[in-house]
Amino acid sequence: MLVLVMTLIGSGVFYAAVVENRAALNDLRQSQTFYIAEAGLNTALRELADGDGTNDFTTVFNAGGTTTLFTNKSFSGGSFTVTAQPAVGSNPKRITLTATGCEPAATGTNPCPSANTQTTVQGAITYQLDLAGPFFALGTFSIGGGQSLVDSFDSSLGTYATTNCQKTTAPFDCGANVSANGAGASAQTTTVNIGNGTPVYGNITDSRGQIALAGTIYGNATYDPVNGGCPNCNSTSVKGSIIQASTTPVVPPAVQPCGPPYSPVAYVQSKITPTNQYTYTLSTGAFSMSPNKSVTIAGGNFCFGTMSVKGTINVTDQTTPVVITVTGSIDVSAGGIANTTLKAQQFQLLSSASGVSNNIKVTGGSSTYMYVYAPQTQIVVTGGGDIYGALLGNDLQANGGAKLHFDKALGNSGLLAGGVPTYAWSAGSWKACKNPSCT
């Protein structure tokens, strides 16, 4: 009896040890496949964001269906398979990624064998275009003359009159920042010029070159101590901090030429009315309006060769932005854009032109709400006009009393057609799935 009891006890202990070992081994494999699947998600994020022309975010999103990004890609003794499913109509744009880790690794295009250990995880990535800076120049920035100023407001909270920010005491958090990369200029070249007593209610950052300061900065001034300087930066001219530090230049992506062919005549005539108030030539994409002419433009995307507006374009669509991409020059004068929505996101100008002086001109006291993205060409604002929105150009000049008012709502709109792409995991979207389909 004693031997029998001891045998039963020994058998029980041995069985428990075997079960515990198997459980530990299973937990280990589950952990391994979990991390393999998580690696699949991160690899997929890099694949969508690398801009190499293969499985780029925009391409996958526009495809609409399920796209397989990786099939049984080897990783740490196992493999992962990742699929991407766009959330059609989402804003900001969103793609759901589903990654399955398999250990040992699956081969070829075969699914993970049932005898293997697998774990599936899921997460969603959001994509949107962000501002490189409210008023940003890849080369040089200049403002001055008359009653020039730089400040901010938030059209999502109210009008400029009720939400403008012009703080003269700390904390300086208006956010109407001015930035310039310097475009390879020498340390002695003036790349940011704040003239004629112009107040800037925000920060100034110059990655390379001199800040010529003849105004007042209600914020910080940052410049490279080796490749730049700010001779007139002191406690009187800079109300925030004077920071000597090297900054990484922002590299906004170029605008891809939209044509030729340019927007069809029928499309233009359906969106811009009445049709007898302007001329449009399909072969060259030239859109022009004479003085004293007036039209209303509906929301949508347009492709023009050149754009000359001496009359008035009325922007009234509160929901769909007007996005005009131009391959040549833009000349807007005398109140040419009457954006009655009072929101910069509703009228956007993009230019794919490269290396042309005075290529985008807003002259003659024009005051409007707009967003201009032209990273390879020059933007010139003159004549005391008020620009409510944001401007990004290769060179940016605001002279003759021009006033720049940054619309903070642009940073959160998710509706920008041009800017610096950012990718982030959607809050609360990540989960470990109970089955391969994550149902």
PyMOL commands that set and color helices and strands:
alter all, ss='L'
color gray80, all
select helices_A, chain A and resi 2-49+57-63+160-163+265-271+275-277+344-346+410-413
alter helices_A, ss='H'
color red, helices_A
select strands_A, chain A and resi 67-75+78-86+93-103+117-130+135-137+141-144+149-153+178-180+190-194+199-200+204-206+209-213+216-217+221-223+228-229+242-244+272-273+279-281+286-289+294-297+300-304+306-309+312-315+322-326+330-333+337-339+347-351+360-363+368-381+386-399+403-407+420-425+431-432
alter strands_A, ss='S'
color yellow, strands_A
deselect
rebuild
show_as cartoon
